[in-house]
Amino acid sequence: MPGTRAAGFGGGRPALSIRVLICDDHALLRETLRLLLAAQPAIDVVGEAADGRAAIACCAQLHPDVVLMDTAMPGLNGIEATAVITHRWPRTRVLMLSGYQQAERVRAALAAGASGYLLKHAPASELLAAIASVAAARPYLSPPLLARSNLARTGSPAPLSAREREVLQLVAEGASNKQIAARLGISLKTVEAHKEHIVHKLGVRGTAELIHYAIRSGLITLDTDAQLGLAAATT
């Protein structure tokens, strides 16, 4: 498919090498990253994708350990694709590679299930360290982002209560505050309070990010293109 390379690059890799999929809409950057990573004995670049949908297709075929994912791409962007990938293949880690460092974008990526967020101006040594970190299930944030305490908290959200999880699930299903109140037998004011607590604990903003968290947690699924389009429209 266009933008996707399913064949492996190079041979002689160690059996326990990290399988990496590169996803970026700029061909030159993909080529640069491929050459850099292919030179590392512990990394096996298994494919490339030029957009979010191609990345999802590659994950289905190649099952990479780490997806190096751009955030802004035409069609399905990296954050939307991350929500799908981390839900369908929980063992695949996504490391965002982006030139954007706005707190809102970083929060959205983490809420979608990304294990790390690396800025594009980072040196090669940091890229390699970040890949190794997320492959070992250790979250990674570029130092300028890690210095912001609110983003650091987003990477390890406080646990939700049983009631908060019920509210979150209904939000993810599209229920209004009034419908949630009727469904759970609580007041509208209590629903609003629960939503405020959820947002504070998860470090997200708005319904779209709450839905991304619900996808990552398995509260809702994206099984069809129609559902995928509906979820994407909330971002």
Buried (B, 14 or more C-beta within 10 A) or exposed (E): EEBBBBEBBEEEBEEEBBBBBBBBBEEEBBEBBBEBBBEBEBBBBBBBBBBBBBBBBBBEBBEBBBBBBBBEBEBBBBBBBBBBBBBBBEEBBBBBBBEBBEBEBBBBBBBBBBBBBBBBEBEEEBBBBBBBBBBEEEBBBBEEBBEBEEBBBBBEBEEBEEEBBBBBBBBBBEBEBEEBBEBBEBEEEBBBEBBEBBBEBBBBBEBBBBBBBBBBBEBBEBEEEEEBEEBBEBB
